Amino acid sequence: MRWVALTAVAPVAWGANYFVTHEYLPAGSPLYGAALRALPAGLVLLALCGWRRPHGGWWWRSAVLGALNVSVFFALVYVASQLLPTSVASTVMAMSPLTMTLIAWPLVSERPRTAHLAGAVVGLAGVCLMLLTGADGVSVPGVLASAAAMLVSSFGHILTKRWNADTDVLASTAWQLTAGGLFLLPVAAVAEGPPPALSTPALVAFGYVSLVATALAFTAWFTGLRHLPAATVGLIGLLNPVTGVLLGTMVGTETLTVQQLCGLVLVLAGVMLGRPTRAGLRGAGRTPPRPGPHRCPAPDPPPSRPQPR
């Protein structure tokens, strides 16, 4: 359960990130916003791991994972958030547990358990209760962008789980974020021109977005992927929209309705259904210790033959 608690840091930080981004960050520069989120976080993590450089196949792996988990994902999430109500975008992203469960089967040989599938369905129903009101319009391009972000991130996270077994989590996370930020900078310069001027509140907000919602959150998330089944990690990700709703209630002027309370209960029930088991931990690379030699009973001695007198 300590790995579950550590992994939960990521979706909680990402849920708060919606509020910080909406309130304090410039809305007209999504590519620069994504680059300023990723690159400082990657450099901080690189400094923490002693500026360790990629080795062997991690040069191209970092590029692939940085493009999927950082560059493309951040850009698609921004497009979806501009075209869709937050409720619809969050509900589409809540399909991630099912997607990660199905992708993990062929890529990392984690056969989905019935509890994982049931937890994903229950959690998705809870998210729908919490977020869908039917009052907002739906943009087809926005839905496609949100669905693409969900697919890209799910595939990238499972690839990270597959490739992370032979390297340090902190270093591989730093390489991904740095590569993703470097990819975004030239694209942002061409598409958006000079970088936007940032006020003091925006700088403080970028500090949270980069250090907490990116550096800390991604490290916790990828650590959870190493120690837990992918289906369990995907279900923990449902805490993202829950955090957004609770933060809007506590900080903003929103009120928590009976429908949202029922949805919150369903989400937590879905997360608990997918909690790790011994069988799941063996599938995730956490094999329980084998009994020592002293626990094995000694074999019976062979029957003695009578000696001749």
N, C-alpha and C positions, 0 to 999 in steps of 0.2 A: 504493500500500500504506500510505502514511501516513494516509490517510483511514480505511482498514480498522483500523489500530492505534488511532486516536482513537475510532472508533465502538465498539471492543471495550471501552473503559473503562466504558460503560454496562451491558452485561450482567454484567460482572465485579462491578461495584458492586451491582447488583441481586441477584446470587447471594449476596454477603455480607450483604445486607440481610435475607434470610430468617433467618440465624443471629442477627443483632443484634435483630431484632424478637421472635423467639421467646424469647430469653434475657433481655432487659432491658426491653422495653416492656410497658405494662399491657395485658392481654388483653381486658378487659371494656369497652373504649371505642374501638371501631374507627373511628367517625366523628371523634372528637376526635383520634385517632392520625393519621388521614389529613389532617385540617386542619392539625395541628401539623407534619406532614411537608411539606405543600405551601406554606402561607402564608409561613413564614420564608424558604424557598428562593426564592419569588417576590420577596419584598421585597429580599433580598440581591442578586439579579440586577438588579432595578430600580435599586438604588443603583449598581451597577457600570456600568450603561448610562446613567447620568445622569438617572434618574427620567423617562425618555422615555415620554410617554403614547401610547396607540394613536391612529392617525389614519385617517380615512376608514372603509373597510369593516372595519378591524381591531378596531373596537369590538365588533361582533357576532361576528366570527371568533374573537376571544379568548374570548368567552363560550362558543361552540360547542366549541372545542378544549379549553378548560378543563374543561367538563362531561364530555367524552368521555375525554380523556387523563388527567384528574386525579380529578374527583369520582366519577364512575360507576366508573371503572376501579379506583381504590383501594378503594372499598367492596366491589366484587365480588370482588376478590382476597382481601380479608379474610374474606368469607363462605366462599369456596372453601377457604381455608387452615384454617378452623375445622371444616368438614364432611368434608374429604378428607385422606387421607395426603399428605404432601408429594410422594411419588413420583407419585401419580396426578395431582395438580394440576399438577405440572411437566410431565408428559407431555402433558396436554391443551393447556397453553400452548405446548408445542413444535410444535403445528400452525400457529403464527403465520407461519413462513416461507412455507408454501404459501398461506395466506390472504392475506398481504401481496402475494405475487406475482400472485394472481388479481385482487385489488382494484386493484392498480396498473395493470393492463392498460387498463380503461376510464377510470380517473380521471386518470392521468398519461401514458397512451399508451406504457407500457413493456411491450412484448411479451415474455412469458417465454421465456427461452432454454432449450434442452434441458438445459444444464449446471445452470441454477438449479433446475429441477424435479428432476433427478437428485440434486443436492446436498441438497434439502429431504427427499427420501425417505430418502437414506442417513443424514442427520443425525437424522431422526425415529427411524429404526431404532436408531441409537446411543443416543439418549435412552431409548428403551424398554429396551434392554439394561442401561443404567446404573441405572434407577430402578424398573422393574417387577419385583416379586418374587412377586406372587400371594398374599402372606400377609395383606394388609390388605383390609378390606371397602370397598365402593364405595357412596357415597351419591348417588342420582340428583339431588337438588337441588344437591349440591355439584358434580357434573359439569356440570350446566346453568349454575351460577354461573361456573365456571371457563371453560366454552366461551363464555359471554356476555362475560366479561372479555377473552378472546382476540379475539373479533370486534370489540368496542368499541375496544380499543386498536389493532388492525390498521387499522380504518377511520379512526380518529383520526390515526394516524401518516401514512397516505397523504394525508389531507386537509391535514395540516401540510406535507407535501412539495409538494402542489399550490399551497398559498397562500403558502409561505415565499419564493418566488422574488423578491418585490419588497420585502422588509423584512429587517432585521437579525435574525440567528438568536438572539442573546442577548436582544434586546428582546422578540421574539415568545415565546420560552420563558418569560421573566419574566411576561408578560401572562397566558399560559395558567395558570401555577402560581398566580399571585395570584388570578385569577378562580376557579379551582377551589377554592382555600382559602376564599375568601369565600362561595362557594356552600355549602360544607360546614359552616361555623360555625353558622348558625342551625338547620340540620337537626340537628346534633349537640346543640345546646342543648335542642331540643324532645324529641329521642329519648333522650338519655342524661343530661339534667340538668346539674348543675354539672361542670366539668372535673375530671379525676382529679388527686389529689396525686402529684407526681413526686419520686422520690428522686434523689440525685446521680447514680448510675449511669444512671437513666432519662434524665436531662437530657443526659448525655454521649452516650448512645445516640441521642437525638433529634437531637443535633448532627451525628452521622454520617449518620443517615437523611435529614435535611433538606439538609445542605450537600453531602455526597458522593453519596449514593444518589439524590438528587433534583436539586439545582441543577446539580452537575457532570455527572451521568449524563445527564440530559435534554438539556443543552446539547450534549454530545458526540453523543448519539443523533440529535438533529435536524440537527446539522451533517453527520453522515454521510448522513442522508436527502437533504440538499441536493446532496452531491457524488457519491453512489454510487447505483446502481440499487436500488430498494426490495427486490428479491429478494435481493441481496447483503447488505443491512442485516438482513433477516429471518434469514438464515442465521447472521450474526454473533451474533444474539440467542440462538442455541443454547448459547453459552458461559455463559448464566445457570445452567441446571441443572448444567452441568459444574463451575462454581465452587462451587455448593452441595455437591456430592458431595466435591470435593477439600478444601473447608474443613472439612466434617464429619470427613474422614479425618485432616487435619493438626491440627485444634484439638480435636476431640472424640475419642471412643473407637472410632470406626468404623474398619473395615479395608477396603481396596480389593481387591475380589475380581477373579479372572480375567475374569468376565463384565463387570464394570464397566470394566476396562482395555480390553477389546474394544470396548465401547460408546464409550469415550473416543476411541479411534482412529477409529471410524466418524464421530463428531461432527466431529472435526477434518478428516477427509476430506471431509465434506459442506460444511464452511465453505470449504475450498480449492477444491472444485468450482465454487462460486459466486463465486470471486474476480473482481474487475472486469476487463473487457477494454476495448479501445478502442471497440468497438461499444457496449458497455454504458455507458461513460462518455458517449458522445454522446447516448444515450437519457436519461441523468440530467442533461443540461445541461452536461457537461464536454466540449465539443468540442475536439479537438486543434487546435493552431494551424495555420492555413493557410500554405502556402509563400509566401514573399515574392515580390515582383515579379521580383527578380533571378534567381529560380529558373526562371521561365517562359522557355522558349526564344523567341527573337525569330522572328517569321514570316519565311519566305523572301521575298526581294524579287521582284517580278513580273519575268517575262522581258523583257529589253530588246529593243526592235525596232531593227533596223539603220537608222541614219540615212542619208538620201539625200545623196549627194555633190554 
